[in-house]
Amino acid sequence: MIRITIYKNSNGSNVGFKTSGHAEFAEYGKDIICAAVSAITINFVNSIEAFTNDRFKIKTGDGLLKFRFQKEPGPESKLLMDSMILGLQGIQNDYKNEYIQIIFKEV
């Protein structure tokens, strides 16, 4: 199962996320859920880098992507983060929470 934790600050702003695990929907290389989550999250990181001036820290590994803004994100970053969450929740809804779990955590 892919576990996604969305980090929120005390102001209610989304300030980062962590994805870990594998969906195990299909064999390696054919897992459409893993591919979709990867595409959405990597596109988010690339979009933040290309379209905003917000700085962030990132860590990657096997089945792991950890992203955190260094300061309060600007309006463009907030919109991009909301869009990423919407896409991930769409996958979660389509596959009935069996392969992907999203939780929100205050940090």
N, C-alpha and C positions, 0 to 999 in steps of 0.2 A: 504494500500500500504506500502511496505517496502521501506524506504528511507535510502540510504547509501551515506554517505559523506566521500570521501577519502581526507585526509589532505596532502598537499604538502608544502614543505618549499621553500624558495626563490631559493635554488639550484635545484629545480625540483624533489627532492627526496620525495617519499611517506613516511610520518612519522607517520601515524595513520589513523584511520577510526572510524566512528560511524554508527551503524545500529539502526534503530528504526521503530516501527510499525509492522503490521502484513499484510501478503499478502491478506488474505481473499479470497483465491482461492477455498478453500473447508472448511468444518467444522473442528473445533479444533481436532487435532489428525490425520487428513487425508489430511492436507495441504502440498502437496509435495514441493511447492515453499518455504514455511517457513522452512521445514525440510532441503531442499538443502542449503539454505542460512545459516542456523544454522550449518550444517555439515561443510561447507566450512570455515566459520569464526572461529568456535571453533577449527577445525583442524589447521588453521593458527596459532592461539594463542598457541596451544599445541606444534606445530612444532618450533615456535620461542623459546619457553621455553626449549625444548628438544635438539635442534640442533644448537643453537647459544648462545653466551654470552651477547647478547644485553639485556639491562634492559628496562622495560616498565611499564606503569601504565594501569590498567584496571578497568572498572566500568560496572556492569551488573544490570539489572532490568527486569521487564516485557516487553519483546519485545525490550530491549535495550542492546547493547554491544558497549562500548566505549573503544578504544585501542589507546595508544600513546607511541611511543618510547621516552625514556628519553634523548637520544642523537642521533646524526646522525646514522642511521642503517648501519650495516656492509653488505658486499656483499651477504652473505647467506640470511640475512633478506630481503634485497631488492629483491632477486629472489623469496623468499616465498611470499612477498607482491604482486609482479607482477603476480604470479601464482594465488593467491586468487582473484585478480582483474579480471584476465582472466576468471576464473570460474563464478564469479558474472556477468560479462558482457555476458557470454554465456547464463545464465538464462534469463537475461534481453532481449537478442536478440530472444530467443526461445518464450518468452511470450509477445513480442511486447510492452514492457514498460507499460503494463497494471497493473502489480502487483509489480514491482520493479523499483525504480528510483535510478540511480547512478549519483552523481555530484562530481566534483573535486573542492577543495577549497584551496587557498593558505593561510597558517597560519604563 
